[in-house]
Amino acid sequence: MTILQPRKGLLKENIRIILLAAVLILTGATYVFEYNRIVNLRHETERQSLFLRNGELLNVELKNDYYRLVDATALETVAWESGLTLDGNPRYLNANQSWASAL
């Protein structure tokens, strides 16, 4: 007749298997969350790059408009339309003028 005896240490093996399974599940969950975070960061980087490119394009357009407005020929045209004339011998303010010392 055979007498069956339960294996000793079965509880320790079960605990080890449960701990190993828990570690694997936590590692897998961490991997999924980190992957999602990386994907979100890539999308945010692409969105910020597009925003930066749009800002650079707007900056170029504004500079183009500014330089077109302050072009010498454009300023001369505006001055002529406003009735301004070019003074051949301009007199600038000096600190030693008599009326300036009266103030």
Contacts in CASP RR format, 6 or more apart in sequence:
PFRMAT RR
TARGET T0000
AUTHOR 0000-0000-0000
METHOD contacts of the structure
MODEL  1
MTILQPRKGLLKENIRIILLAAVLILTGATYVFEYNRIVNLRHETERQSL
FLRNGELLNVELKNDYYRLVDATALETVAWESGLTLDGNPRYLNANQSWA
SAL
68 74 0 8 1.000
93 100 0 8 1.000
94 100 0 8 1.000
END
